[in-house]
Structure formats: structure tokens, C-alpha cells
Amino acid sequence: MHIGVVMGTGHGSDGATGRLVNELLDRVRGIVPDVEVSTVDTDSLDLGPSCAACLGCMTAGEQSCPNFSSAARAARLMEEADLVVFATPVHSFHVSATMKRFVDHFAYLIHRPAHVGKPCVQISTAAGAGHDQALGYLKSATRRWGFHTVGQLGVNGPGLKKAPYRAKVDAALDELAASVVDQARNPVEPAPTAADLIGFRVARLLVESGRDEGPVDAAYWDERGWFDADWFTDRKLPWFANRLAATVEKKIRKGIAEGSANPYQG
Ligand SMILES: Cc1cc2nc3c(=O)[nH]c(=O)nc-3n(C[C@H](O)[C@H](O)[C@H](O)COP(=O)(O)O)c2cc1C
């Protein structure tokens, strides 16, 4: 079993997030002794101050990114792992800046989701608050790359000194470790939700409308027959959710064609 860890902190295994990930991995090893673990930490990936925002990854392919080789190890980790752990400290009610930079670097995966069918978990640590925003963001970002989340855990580091909180975290880690092993061995892609199916159609629309700027995304979809599909795989789709997604897509297309979409006003 091969577990990949994307660690969104420079504090490594001495930090709160690293310690929590290690506690999870120790439990996983308690169930399956021969686990191979590969880790990248997002602070030490040389991805520049921020994504160069050239969009070359989408129009000409990820190899055209100025940071392509610096990120190659991380790309390989996600490709080769049976399950990926995305871990971050909560910084100002969000993921850490280098985790955000990591997500931005792989934005082409929104157009060319390469991880359909692969399970992941998300972990955060904080002084007290913000797990919902940080983990919610990581879940939706990685979902766009094809991953499906099989568990999340957000822990307040200072709270661990109190025995009742520590006991609840231990129980949650036991549960998460069991899911990690189960899903890494036998990944079960959940039925897509209405949001997933809308996401598929929005990605299709993006790729279709970008065909003239660069053929890479469209060729990826052509090869997989996704322009003629309602989902990435040929699994049976929930009928109502798929109809809802089709209606939303129609509305979005009309809004774009006629300029009748409303600006977002909160
Ligand atoms: C810049 C910065 C912003 C932070 N923002 C939050 C926050 O919004 N909510 C919170 O509860 N803790 C916040 N913290 C505390 C960290 O989330 C917490 O200490 C975390 O467990 C550190 O993990 P690490 O040792 O793996 O880096 C922040 C810390 C830093 C450095």
C-alpha cells in the first residue's frame, strides 16, 4: 500500500500538523505493516512566490509551466499513491499559503482531472478555529482533480492537553485509519452528487470554449469521450441529480451566450 502525503507546513514532523499525520500513519501501519509513505512538503517545493498565472498549463500542457520540474515530484506522488493525505495548518481561516500555491500550481487538473477514482483524506490543525473553511476548500479543490474524500479530521493543537478532547481525537484517528486502509485497498468511487455533476458540465464547457486557444485540454477530453458523456466514468448516475445538472448547464450556457448572467453580489 502506497500513501502519499502533501504536507502544507514547513514545520515538518515536529509541527502540530506533522505530528497528527504521523499519528494517523502509525495507526495505518498498525493495520497494514508494509505501508510505503511518500511525502512532499509544500514549503520546500520551489514553485515561485505564486503561480505565474500564464495559463500555459491549460493551453500548451503542464510541461510549459516554468515550475514544471520543481513540481514533478509532487505530481508523481499523487499519480503513484493509492491514497493521498492532504494536510495543512489553518492560517487565517484557510489553508496555508504554500498549500494554496500548491493547489494553484495544479489548476490544470481542473481541466484535465487525472485522479478520478482515487481516494484522499484531508487533515488540518489549528489553535482553535477555521477547520471548516480550510478542509472544505481542500475537499472541493481536490474533487475537481478527480479525487474523492473518504475522511477529514481537524484538530486544535492546544486542546490535546485535555484528556477528554485527546480521547475523541484518538477515536477519530482510529476511524480515519480504518477508512484509509479500506479505501486504499479497495477504492469505491461514491455516486456523484448534483454538485459533482454540475462541476463536470462546467469543466466541459470551459474546455470546449478554450479549444481554439490551445488543443491540450480538448484533446484530453476527446481521447476519453467525455464530450459525449455526463460523467467521467460510465457508472449509473443518480437520475434527478443529473437532470438538475443538465438544467443548470443550460442556464449557464444561456447566461454566457446572452450576457444575461448576474454578477455575484454576495
Ligand atoms: C499565519 C498564521 C495564521 C493562523 N491562523 C489561524 C486561524 O485562523 N485559526 C486558528 O485556529 N489557528 C491559526 N493559526 C495557528 C495554527 O493553525 C496552528 O498553530 C497549527 O496547528 C500549526 O501547525 P504546524 O505546526 O503544523 O505549522 C495560525 C498560525 C499562523 C502562523
The ligand as an ORCA input file, in Angstrom:
! r2SCAN-3c Opt
* xyz 0 1
  C      -0.136     32.978      9.923
  C      -0.916     32.098     10.850
  C      -2.290     32.141     10.838
  C      -3.031     31.337     11.703
  N      -4.397     31.376     11.631
  C      -5.122     30.573     12.432
  C      -6.550     30.580     12.347
  O      -7.166     31.236     11.510
  N      -7.245     29.811     13.212
  C      -6.614     29.059     14.167
  O      -7.290     28.428     14.946
  N      -5.258     28.983     14.233
  C      -4.498     29.724     13.392
  N      -3.131     29.651     13.432
  C      -2.470     28.650     14.313
  C      -2.066     27.371     13.546
  O      -3.117     26.898     12.745
  C      -1.678     26.242     14.476
  O      -0.700     26.649     15.369
  C      -1.245     24.993     13.710
  O      -1.551     23.870     14.483
  C       0.231     24.999     13.351
  O       0.553     23.832     12.642
  P       2.052     23.477     12.228
  O       2.866     23.390     13.488
  O       1.965     22.167     11.533
  O       2.533     24.563     11.297
  C      -2.372     30.455     12.593
  C      -0.959     30.401     12.592
  C      -0.241     31.209     11.726
  C       1.266     31.106     11.726
*
